[in-house]
Amino acid sequence: MEIRLANTRGFCAGVDRAIEIVKKVIELHGAPVYVKHEVVHNKTVVEELKNLGAIFVEDIEEIPVGEVVVYSAHGISKAVEVQSGERNLDVFDATCPLVSKVHAEVHTYAKMGFDCLLIGHKNHPEVEGTMGQFDTSYGGTITLVEDIEDAKKLSFKDSSNLAYVTQTTLSVDDTKEIKDYLVRNFPNIKGPKKDDICYATQNRQDAIKQLALESDLVIVIGSENSSNSNRLREIAERSGVEAYLIDSIDDLSLDCLEGKSKIGLTSGASAPEHLVSEVIEKLSSVYGFNLVGDKNRTDEGISFRLPKGLR
């Protein structure tokens, strides 16, 4: 019985940076340090940071006046920026630079008076932040498009002032279907010069497609509220294999291993590597699975600098 690892897995550069920012701010200012929303969507990471002194809040009003706040990797709206200023908060921004790129695109389209379409998932904090960055005072609008059915409901007489951006953690295949429809039906629509879906999302989705071909069950380590982890599970299922999303080895139903000889294992972009090691250890020592291939993660060659005050 075999365990096959996706070598492209786990933390991306944006997640590494966000976690490091919270740790550095705690070192610099001491506990507690407030964090707007979960800094990344992973239960284990959040608990580890809580133990260091991070306090996670959903509403800026929960933070005492004059305290320190870290914005999560998902980005925030202009309204949150204003609230932070009103409360005189000392702000450290852990927004992923690739999310900030989408914000910059939205700012540009807003100032041009464009109507902007955001392809993404309702209620995801990245989507809420991006929509909240669009300034409607220039005459444009921003509309959320969740799926191809939403796209088919759109009606614009003139597509010359129409643009689209996307959430960074979507399914590459699903997003392509929506983008292709928009381009066919609104031939003058503007889009980003470089794809908004981040490199890590694309690489992990490519890796799990191959892993699914080599496995009869796939385990994805990641939290339920992690968009990119959920997309990995869905892609494996679409490839025709059973797939499970777990936070840790404790969440794995052992019944699902029955009759399986090739287990594929990967992790989302916000899942720490030690969770992968724990799953491998349990499957190997207790259930007799052997690791096949290289355990090392692929070096994706991407890193993001910390904010000036923390370097």
N, C-alpha and C positions, 0 to 999 in steps of 0.2 A: 504494500500500500504506500502511496506516494503523496507528498505535499509539493506542489509546484508554486513558486513565488513569482509574482509580478515584480520585476526589478525596478520598474518605474512606479513608485508608490510613496505614500506618506507625505510628510511635511513639504509644502512648497515654500518658495522664498518669502511670499507675503505673510504666511503663517509664522515662519521662523522670526521674521522681523517684528510682528505684532506681539508675540510672546516675549521676545527679548525687550521690547519697549516697556511692557508692564513690569518685568523684573528689574530693569534699570531704574525706572521711576520709583519703585519701592525702595531700592538701594539708596537712591538720591534723597528722597523725601521722607522715608520711613513709612510704616503702616499707620493707618490704613490709606490706601489709594483707591479712588473710585474709578470704575470702568463702565462706560455707557454700553450696555448690552454685553453679552458674552463676547470676549475679545476674539475668539474663534469658536466655531460650533463643534466643540468636543467636550463631553462630560468630564473625562479624566483631566484634561488640561485645565478646565475651569476649577475643578476641585484642588488641583495642585497649586494654582495661583491664589485661591482663597486661603490656603494654608500659609502662604507667604504674606498675606495681608491685603489682598485685593477684595474689594466689595463691588459686586456687580449690580447695577441698577438699570431699570428700563426708562425711568423718567428723570430728567435733569433736576427737576424740583426736589428729588430725594436727596440731592447732594447739598451739604451745608455751604453757605456762602463763603467764598475764599478758598475752598479746598482744591485739591488736585484731581483732575479727571483725565482718563485716557479714552479716546474714541476707539471703537472696535475696528477690526480689519474690514468690516463691511461698509464703512463710510456712514456719514450722517447728512441730514438735511440742513438747509440754511436756517430753518427755524431753531434747530438745536444749537447751531453756532450763536444765534442771537441770544437764546436762553443762557448759554454759558457765559456770554459777555455780561448779561444783566446780573448774574450771580457772582461775577468777578472770579470765575474759576481759572485756575492755572492749567492750561490745556496742553496735552500731548496727543498728537494725532497718529494713530496706528493704522489709518486707512491704507489698504493695499495700494501701492502705486498703480496697479493695473485698473483698480476701481477708480482711482483719481483720474486716470486717462479718460474713462467714460464720463466722469463729471465734467471734465474740460470740454468734451465733445458736446455735452448737453448745454453748457454755458454758451458755447459758440452758436449752436442752433437757436437758442433762446434769443440771443442778441440780434440774430438775423431775422427774427420774427417768424421762424419756421414752426410748423406743426411737427412734433417729434413723436415717434413710436418707440416705446421701450419694450423689447421682447424679454419677458421674465416671469417670475412667479409671484403672484399676489401675496402680500404680507411678509415676504422675505425682507430682512432689514437692508440688504443691499439695494433692492428695488425701491423701498421706501426712501432711502437716502438719496438715490439718483433722481427719483421723481421730485423730491423736495429741493433739489439743486436747480430745477428749471424755473426761470424767472418769467412768469406770464405777463409781466408789465409791458413787454415789447410787442405783445399782440399774438404770440404763438400759444400752442397748447402742447401738453404731453399726455399720451394715451398708452395704457398698459395693454400689451398683446401677449396673452398667455399661451395660446395654441393656434393651430391653423384655422379653427372655427372662428376665433376672435378676428383673425386677419380677414376672413371672408366677409365679415360684417362691416368692414371699414368702407367709408365713402368719402372721397376727396375729389372735387372737380378739377383741381389743378395740383399736379404732383411736383411742380417745379419748386415749391416751398415746403417740401415734405422730406423728412429724414428719419432714419432709425438708428438705434443703438441697442446693445444687448447686455443682460446680466452676464457676469464673467464665468459663472459656474454651470451653465446649461449643457444639455445634451447637444453635442456638435451636430448629430444627424437631424434631430428634431428642429433645431434652429435653422439649419440649412433649408429645410422644407418651407419654413415660414418666410425666410429671406427670399427664396426663389419665387414664392407666390407674390411677395411685395414688389419685386423687380418686374415680374411679368405684368402685373396689373397697374403699377404706378411707375412707368418707365423712366421718369425723371427723378425718382427718389434718390436721396443722398445717403450714403452709408460710410462707416469708418474706413479710413485708408488701410488700416490693419485690423484684423478680426478682434472684436472685443472679448471673445471667449479666451480665457487665459491659457498660456502655454501648459501649465500644470494640469488643467482640466483636460485639454486635448491629449496630452501624453498619457495620462492615466486611463482615459477612455480607449485609446489605441491599444494600450497594454492589456486591458481586460478583455478586449475582443479576441486577442490571440490566446490569452489564458483560458478563456471559455472553450476554445476549440480543443484544448489539451486536457480538459477536466470533466468529471461527471458531477461535480458540485463545487460551487464557488462561495467563499466566505469573504465578505467585505467588512473590514474593521472601520467603524465610524459611527457617529451619533445620529439619531433619528432626525434631528433638525439640521443636519449637514446636507446642503443641496448637492454638492459634488459627490458625496458618498452614496446618496440615493440614486444618482444618475448611474454610478458604477453598477449597483445592484440591478437596476433596470436593464442596462445593456447586456449584462450576463444572462439575464432571463430571456431577453429577446434572442439571444444566441442559442437558446434551447437547453440551457442547463439550470438546475436548481441553484438559487442564490439566496444568501442570507446576509443581512446587515446586523452586525453586533457591535456593542460598545467594548466588550472584552470577552475573554474565554468563558466568564461566568454566565454570559447570555446565550451561549451556544447550546441548542438542544441536541443531545448526543444521539437521539433517535434518528436524526437526519444523516448521520454517518453510516448507518446500516446499509450494507450492500455497495458502498462507494469505495473505489480503489484509488482514484486520483482526485485529490482535493486541491483546488486552486485557491490561493490566498493573496489578498491585496489589502490596501488601506487607503482611505480617503486623504485628501490634502491637509486635513487638520488632525489626523490621528498620529500620536507619537509611536515611534518605532518599538519601544519596549512592549507595547501591546501585541505587536506582531510576534515578537520573541516569546511571549507568554503563551500564545496560541500554539506556536510550533512546539514548544516544550511539552505542553499538555498532550497534544496529538501524538507526539513521539514517545513520551515516557509511559503514558497510560494506554494508548490505543494502538501503538506499534507502527505508526506512519513514519516513513523516512523522507527527509528533505532531499529533493532532487534539484540539482543545478546550483547556481551561485546565489548565496544569501545576501550579498551586498546590494545596496540600492544604487541605481543609476545616478551619476552626477549630471544634473541637468544644466549646469554651468550658469545658473542665474542666482544673483543675490541682490538685495536692496539695502541701501545705506540707512542707518538710523537717523532720526531727526538731529539737527545740529547740537542741541543741548544735551544729547546723550552719547555722542561719539567719543 
